[in-house]
Amino acid sequence: MTDQNQSTVLEIHENKTVNKLSISDEFLTPSQIVSRLDKYIIGQQDAKKAVAIALRNRLRRQNVSDDLRDEIMPNNIIMIGPTGVGKTEVARRLARLAKAPFVKVEASKFTEVGYVGRDVESMIRDLTDQAVSMVRSEKSEEVKEKAAALAEERLLDILLPTVPPGSYEKEEEVGEESLAEKGRDADLEEAVNRKSREKMLERLRSGRMEDRQIEMELSSDSQGGMMQIFGPLGQMEELGGIMQDLMSGLPKKRKKRRVTIAEARKLLEQEEVQKLIDMDAVIKEAVQKVEESGIVFIDEIDKIAAPTTGGGSKGPDVSREGVQRDLLPIVEGSNVATKHGMVKTDHVLFIASGAFHVAKPSDLIPELQGRFPIRVELKSLTEKDFYKILTQPKNALIKQYKALLQTEGVELEFTDEAIKELAAIAAQVNESVENIGARRLHTIMTNLLEELMFAIPEKCSDEKIVIDKAMVADKLSKIIRDRDLSQYIL
């Protein structure tokens, strides 16, 4: 398979009955999805396989006959494992591979109706907003060139009236013979204006006028702010959408501003893009993306699971169970009112995660447990895993620090022994203090390079700095030996 084919991701076609997706080599297979995830996430093969199968099943579902397609529900996944082992990253990278709308929420922020907190349906509204933003960005790229050309024309309309009428040298611009042939002032004026616009356009494109100030009219966004009143009120979303449609038909206020030509070009391009995009089509496609390929990642689901320690649920546990019961219809499949219309959640993929240190998955209400049939346990990271995390992923922490210091003209290099020492220290501190997974590497790297990052560029510019095992031990060994100090620093 070619790299070009491998880079193709799963997409959902707009028409459900026509133009079905064909399962062919051009789409990622589960093993290829796992290999893509391997570039950013170390280990956790069970979790990667589970999400890869879930993503591929969406493609398979599109090729099922119409009478059975709606009956095939997504197999929601619950990931169990300590913090910092890659649960969120697996879901986020999966959404990027699928080019699917994705939203991450924390279960602890949701509350039962009557308690302070967010309403559970807000996750679907956030997902729909994300999808609209995604589709609008895609459509904007499609019309970007046309919008730039229209913006240039508007800039010329603003600039040319400022040229004094007597500044043209008619004979030089058009020529005496041409004047004699045309013999009419209207033709002369048209020829001169056309020539002037061509010259002005050439100057605009050359970049020589970017800092010039001009006055222009822009539409005011004050009306859009009024609609935000309805946003956070869950039950008011539908009414807010109706009101927004009514207000959109009113003429928009325009105000004058003095801006540079560089700023004016960007503002005018944005206005032209908005004119060229059909927002009704954007919203329709976005809602379909949500319903067919949306992914919701619910983190900290263990925080709303009340441990069964005997006796009935009292106090805050009542609210925890209430949140679970409010989540149930969303995960099972229901219609949610958003400002973009009704959204069905029947085929949205839900991935939940939690450390489950105190509570257990079985402490969730049975109905909610049944909505997450796939359970995956993620393993704690070992010293070998830390070494791989520091070196192998495309966004490895060492590569990030090298890139940061390269901007200051400093070449940073880590010896292999130094990286192994960092991995060993991270594993040791996680065992002795608190296991926060790969996030421990951030604190260790920060303490190791703190003085160096502070001294650059005054003292260490334009040179090569080598981090070896001795330097790592010197910087961090004292903190590791002092257990009390390591709790606050590492």
N, C-alpha and C positions, 0 to 999 in steps of 0.2 A: 504493500500500500504506500502511496506517495505521501510526503509531508502535507501537501495541499489537501489531499483527501482526509488525512488524519486531523487536520485543523478544522474540518467541517463539524459542526455541532448539531445536536438534535434540535429541530425546530418544528413547531406545530403549524400546519397550514390552516388558513382561515376557513376553508370549506370542509365541513366534516364528512360530507357524502361524496365529494368529488376531489380529485387530486390527492388521493391518499399517499402517505409517505411509504416509499418502498424500502424494505429492509435490504440494504445492499452495502457494499464495501465503503461507500462514501460516508456512512454514519458510524459513530463510535460504538464499538462493541463493549461489553462489560469489562473485558480485560484491558482494552485501550483506555477506558475511563479510569480504571485503577492506575494504569501507568501514568496518566496525566496527573492524578492526585499525588502519586509518588514524588513528583517534582517539587511539591511544596510541603508534603506531610510525611513524616517518618513513621514507619510501623503502622499499627492499627489496621491490619489487612482485613479483618472481619468486618469492620465498619465500612471500609472502602468497598468491599464486595457487596454489602447490603445496599448501599446507596447507588452503586453502579447498576445493580439489577433493577432497583426501583426506577432509575432514569431510563433504562432500556425498555422496561415494561410500558412506559408511556408511548414510546414509538410503536411497540407491538400492538398496543390498544388501538392506535389509529388505523391499523390494518385489519381489525376485526370487523365482521359484518355489522351493519347498522343496528340490527335488532338486539345484538348482544353487547355493543360497545358501551352503552350507558350503564350496563349492569356491572362492568368491571371497575371495582373501586381500588384506589391506591393502597398499597400495604404500608401504612404509617410505621415509622421506626422510632424506637426509644433507645438512646445511647446511655449506658451506665458506666461511669468512670470518674476518677478524681479530676480536679481542675487542672487545666494546663496540659492536657494530653492530646488535644486536637479535635474535640467534639465540634466546636463551633466552626473551626477552619474546614473540616470535612464538608459541612453543609454549605458554607459560603463558596468554597471552590467548586462544588457541584453545581450550584446555581450559575456561576460564571461560565462553566462548561456548557450548560444547557441554554445559556442566554435567557434564563427564566426570571420572572419577577421574584424577588427574595426579600424577606423581612425577618429580622431577629427580634424576638420579644422575650421579656423575662416574666415568668409566671407569677413571681412574687409581687409584680406591679398591678396585677389584676385582682379585683376583689368582687365579692358577691354584691349584687344590687342592694343598696342600702348601706354599704360600707364605703369608706373613702378610698378612692383609687380609680383606675381606668376600667372602662367597660370592655369585656372580652372581644366584642365585635370590632373594636378599634384596630385589631391586628389585620383584619380583612380590609378595612378602609385604608390603613397604611400600605398594605400590599397593592391595592388598586391604584393609589396615588403613585407608588413606585413604578407600576406598570405603565401608567399614562406618561410619566416622565421618560421611561425607556423608549416607548414608541415615538413620542414627540422628538426625542433626540435622533432616532433613526430617520424619521421623516425630514428633520432639519438638515441632516447630512445629504439627503437626496436632492434637496432644493437649494443647497448652500451656494452653488455656482450661479444659479439664476438670481438668487437674492442679492448676491454681490454685484451682479451687473445692474440690477434695478436700483440698488443703493448708489452706485456710481452715477446713474442718470439723475437721481434726485440731488446728489451733491452738485452736479453740473447746473441744475436748475437754480440752486441756491447761489452758486458762485458767479455765474455769468451776468445776472442783472446788476452785480456790483461793478462791472467793467464800464467805464464812462463811454457813452455812445460815440463820442468824437475821437476815441483812441484808435480806431481802425484806420489803417492806411489802405484805402480801398484798392488803389491801383496795384499795390504790392501783394495784397491778399488774393485778389481775384484775377487781376490783369486787365489792361485796357481793352484788348480785343474781346474778352469775355463780356465786359461792361457794354461794349457797343452792340454785341450780339443780343444780349438780353434786353437791354433798353428799358427795363422796368425796375422801379425801386423795390418792389416786393421780391422780385427774383434776386436782386442784389443783396437785400437784407438776409434772405434765406441762405444764400451762398456764403456770406460773411459769417453768419451765425454758425453754420455748419463747420466752417473752417476753424472758427474760434473754439467750438466745443471739442473738436479734434485735438487742438493744441492744449486746451485745458485738461482734457482726459489724459494726454501724454504726460503732462506735469503731475497730475494726481498719481498716476501709476508709477512714476519715477520716485515718489516719496519725498520730493522737495517741498511739499506744502503741508506735511503732516502736523507741524506745530502752529499753523496759521489758525487764528480764532475766527469763528463764524457764528452767526445767530440763527437758530433754527427752532421750529415748533416740534414738540414731542407730545404724544398722548400721555395723559395722566393716569396713574394706576390707583387713584384714590378710591374708585368704585369697587375694585377688587378687594380692598381691605375691609369693606363693610361685610362681605360674605364670610369673613373669618369668624364672625360672631357665632355662626351656626356650626362651625367645624367640630369643636370638642364635644358638643352635646349629641350623644349617640342617636337619640330618637329624632333629632332635628336635621339629620343629614339629608333626608329626602326633601324636606321643606326647603332647606338651604339650596339644594340643587335646582328646585323650581324657581326660587327667587333669583338665583344667579342667571338662569336662562332669561328671565324677564328683564333683568337689569342689563344683560349683554346686548339687548336690542336698542338701548338708549344711546344717543350720540356721546362719544367719549370727549371729555374735556381735554383741551390741548394748552400747553404752556410753552413760553419761549425760554430758551436757554442759550448761553454762550459757551461753546465747547470748541476744542481743537478739531481739525479735520479728521485726525486719527480716531478720536472719540466719536465724532459724528458718523463716521463710516460704520463703526460697530453698532451704534444705536439704530441707524437706518437699516442695516442688514438684519438686525433682530426684528424690526417692524415688518420688513418685507417677508421674512421667514414666516412670521405669524399670519400674514395675509395669504401666503401660498399653501399653508398647511390646512387641511380640512379637519378641524378638531372633532367633528362628529365621527369621522372615520377613525381618527386616532383613538377616541374613547371606546368605540366599538371593538377595535382590535385589541386594545389594552384589557378590556373586560374579558375578552375571549382568552387572552394569554393567562390571565389570573385563573380562570376557570379550568383551563386545560393543562397549564404548566406551572402554576404558582407554587412556591415552596415557602412554608412558614416554619421557622426554627424556634421552638419554645424552650428556652433555657430555664434552669433552676426549677424544673417541675417537681423535684423532690421537696421543695419548700412549701408546696401546698398539699403534700401527703402527710397526714397526721399519723404518727407512730401508734400502733395498737399496743398500748401498755395496760390494757384492762380497763373496764369501766366505760361509760359513755363519753362522747365528745362534748367538751364544754369550752367556754371561753373562745379564744381565737381559733380553735380547731373547727368550730362551726363555720367560720368564714372560709377556712381552707377547703372544707368539703363543698361549700357553696360555690367557690371558684371552679372546682372540678365539675360540678353539675352545670355551671354556665358554659364551660368549655366544651362539654359533651356534644351539644347540638351542632356547634361550629365544626368540630372534628368529624362528626358523623355525616354532616352534610345538611346545609340549610341555606336560606336566602338571607343575605345581609344587605341592608339599605346603605348605599354610599352616595356621595354627591354626584357620582358618575352613573348612577342607576343601581338596579338590583344585581347582586353578584352571588352566584351559586358556589358553594364550597364543596360540593360532592366529590370533585376530582382534584382538589388541592392536596398536595403532599405535605403532611405534617411530620416534622422530625423533632422529637423531644429529647431533652438530655438532663441529667442530674448526677450529682456525686453519690447520693443515697448513702451518706455516712451514718445518719441516724435512722431515717425512714427507709423502707424497702419498696420496690416497685409494687409488691403485693399490698402495700398500704394505700394505694390509690383505690378509688371506688371501682368495683368490678366492671361497671359499664365502660369507664374510661380505659381500663386495662385492655378491654376487648378491642378498643379502637386503635391500639398500638400493638399489632400482632407480632411485629419483628423486634426482637430484643437483641442488642449487641453490647457486649462488655468490652470496654477499652482498658488496656493494660497500663499500669504505671510505667513511666519512662526509666530506663536504666542508664548506666554510664555510657554504654555503647550507643544508645539512642541519642544522648546528648552530643556525643562526638559527631554523629551523622547530621544532627540538626544544625550544628555550627558550621558544617562544611558542604553538605550535599544540596539542600534546596536552592532554588533560584533566588529566593529572598533570604538566604542564610544571614544570620546576625553579623558574622564576620565580614561578609560581602557588603552589608549595609554600612558598617563603620569604615571600611576601606573607601567606599564611594563618598561618604561624608567628608573624610579628611582629604581625599583627592581634590575636592573643590578648593582647598586651601593650599594646594601644591605639596602636600605631604603624602609620601607613599608609606602605607602601613602594611607590615608583613608579620604574620604569626607563624612560628615554627610548629611543626607537627606535635612536638612534645608539649608545647604551651597549650595547644588546643586540647590535648588529652588531659592535661592538668586541670584546665577549666571544666571539662566534662566530669572529672572525678570530684572536684570541689562542689559542683552543682548537685551531683548525686548524694554526696555526703551531707550537705546542708539540708537537702530535702528530707533525708532520713532523720536527722537530729533535731531540726527546728519545726518545719511545717512543709508538707509536700504540696507545692504549688506548680509542679510540672515544669514545662519548658519556660514558664515565666521567670523561673529562678535565674535563667541565663541572662536575662535583661539586667537584673540587679547586680549580678556578678560582673558583667561587662561594664556596667556603669561605674562601679567602684574601681575596677581595674584601670579604666581609661580616664577617670575624672580629672586628675591633674594634667594629663596630656591634653585633653580637650580644652581645659581652661587656659593652658599656656599658648596654644596655637591661636593666631599666627605670629605673635610677637617673638617667641623664642624658638619655635620649631618649624618655621616655614622652609620650603624648598629643600627638604632632606628626606632620607629614608629612615624609618623607625622600625626596628625589629623587636617584637614581643616574644621573649623566650620563656622557658619553664622557670628559670631563676627569678625573673621579674614577676611572674604570676605568683609564685610562692611568697616572694617578698611583700607584695601588695596585699595578699589575701590571707596568708597563713595566720597572722596575728588575730584577725577578726574571727577566723574559724575556731581558733583555740579558745577564745573568749566566748563562751556559749551565750551569756547574757547580752553581750554586745552584738552578736550575730543575729539575734532575734530582731533587733531594730535596724540593722544595716543590710544584712543579707536575707 
